Amino acid sequence: MKLSIVALGHRMPAWVDTAYDDYAKRLPREYALELVVLKPAARDTPVPRALALEAQRIEAACAGAAIVALDERGAAWTTRQLADRLAGWRNDGSRIAFVIGSADGLDATLKKKAAACIQLSALTLPHGMARVLLVEQLYRAASLIAGHPYHRE
């Protein structure tokens, strides 16, 4: 199964890269994970235009994958629900792209096209934190699927 995390943003602090790399290398080989970092639109671009431009780049980066949009107003999945979805996608041989938007979020049209729109938290998270939290949850879900004791309920 191929997983992608498509994230808008650049120049993450070193701790983000370190934490992300730690969890990404823990994932079993059957979950091939790729991080795709896209540059956000220029800050002086009006927000609706910026989101539309970013959506075009996101869709190009996600070509052939089902999109899971991360949004603070998305569905609140439990780790068990994520694991169940991940197992289903793995069994179907699906390619999944989890998308973390820019500081202004994601274009509404992109969220409507997404196979799912989920939240990591009802709180607004910094992009680096969202990236680390997402990869940790993917690792946790994969561990749960495998029956590994990392996740406790």
C-alpha positions in Angstrom: 0.0 0.0 0.0 1.2 3.5 -0.8 0.6 6.3 1.6 1.5 9.9 1.1 1.4 12.9 3.4 1.0 16.0 1.2 1.8 19.0 3.3 1.9 22.7 2.4 4.7 24.5 4.3 8.4 24.7 4.4 11.3 25.2 6.8 10.0 23.0 9.6 12.1 23.1 12.8 14.6 20.3 13.2 12.5 18.6 15.9 9.6 18.1 13.4 11.9 16.4 10.9 13.4 14.2 13.6 10.1 13.1 15.1 8.6 12.6 11.6 11.5 10.5 10.5 11.4 8.4 13.7 7.8 7.4 13.3 8.0 7.0 9.5 10.9 4.5 9.8 8.9 2.5 12.3 6.1 1.8 9.8 6.1 -1.7 8.4 7.3 -2.0 4.8 3.8 -2.8 3.6 2.9 0.8 4.3 5.2 2.7 1.9 5.1 6.3 3.1 6.1 9.3 1.1 6.2 12.9 2.4 5.5 15.5 -0.3 6.1 19.1 0.7 4.5 21.8 -1.4 5.2 25.5 -1.2 2.2 27.5 -0.1 0.9 30.4 -2.1 2.5 33.8 -1.6 1.2 35.5 1.5 0.1 38.6 -0.5 -2.3 36.4 -2.6 -6.0 36.9 -1.6 -7.0 33.8 0.5 -9.6 32.4 -2.0 -7.1 32.6 -4.8 -4.3 31.2 -2.7 -6.5 28.2 -1.7 -7.5 27.6 -5.3 -3.9 27.7 -6.5 -2.8 25.4 -3.7 -5.6 23.0 -4.5 -4.3 22.6 -8.0 -0.9 21.7 -6.8 -2.3 19.4 -4.2 -4.4 17.5 -6.7 -1.4 17.1 -9.0 0.6 15.7 -6.1 -2.2 13.3 -5.3 -2.9 12.1 -8.8 -4.2 8.5 -8.6 -4.7 8.6 -4.9 -7.8 8.9 -2.7 -7.5 12.1 -0.7 -8.0 12.3 3.0 -8.2 16.0 3.9 -7.2 17.1 7.4 -9.4 19.9 8.7 -10.3 21.0 12.2 -13.9 20.7 11.2 -13.6 17.2 9.8 -14.8 13.9 11.3 -13.2 12.9 14.6 -12.0 9.4 14.0 -10.7 7.3 16.8 -7.4 5.4 16.3 -9.4 2.2 16.0 -11.5 3.8 13.1 -8.3 4.9 11.4 -6.9 1.4 11.8 -10.1 -0.1 10.3 -9.9 2.3 7.3 -6.2 1.7 6.9 -6.7 -2.1 6.9 -9.5 -1.7 4.3 -7.4 0.5 2.0 -4.5 -1.9 2.4 -6.7 -4.9 1.4 -8.0 -2.9 -1.6 -4.5 -2.0 -2.7 -5.5 1.7 -2.5 -3.2 4.6 -2.7 -4.1 7.2 -0.1 -2.9 10.8 0.3 -3.4 12.6 3.6 -3.4 16.3 2.9 -2.3 19.0 5.4 -3.3 22.5 4.1 -1.6 25.8 4.4 -2.1 28.3 7.2 -5.5 29.2 5.7 -6.5 25.6 5.4 -7.8 23.8 2.3 -9.9 24.9 -0.6 -13.6 23.9 0.0 -13.8 22.3 -3.4 -10.8 20.0 -2.6 -12.4 19.0 0.7 -15.7 18.1 -1.1 -13.7 15.9 -3.6 -11.9 14.1 -0.8 -12.7 10.5 0.1 -12.8 11.6 3.7 -12.3 14.8 5.7 -10.9 14.2 9.2 -9.5 16.1 12.1 -6.5 15.3 14.3 -7.9 17.6 17.0 -10.6 20.2 17.4 -7.7 22.5 18.2 -5.8 24.3 15.5 -2.4 22.7 15.3 0.8 24.1 13.9 1.7 22.4 10.6 4.8 20.7 12.0 2.8 19.3 14.9 0.1 18.0 12.6 2.7 16.3 10.4 4.2 14.5 13.4 0.8 13.7 15.0 -0.4 12.2 11.7 2.6 10.0 11.1 2.4 8.8 14.7 -1.2 7.9 14.3 -0.5 6.0 11.1 2.2 4.1 12.9 -0.2 3.5 15.8 -3.0 2.3 13.4 -0.5 -0.1 11.6 0.6 -1.4 15.0 -3.0 -2.0 16.0 -3.7 -3.9 12.8 -0.6 -6.1 13.4 -1.6 -6.8 17.0 1.5 -5.0 18.3 1.1 -3.8 21.9 2.0 -0.1 21.1 -1.6 0.9 21.2 -3.6 0.3 24.4 -7.3 0.6 24.8 
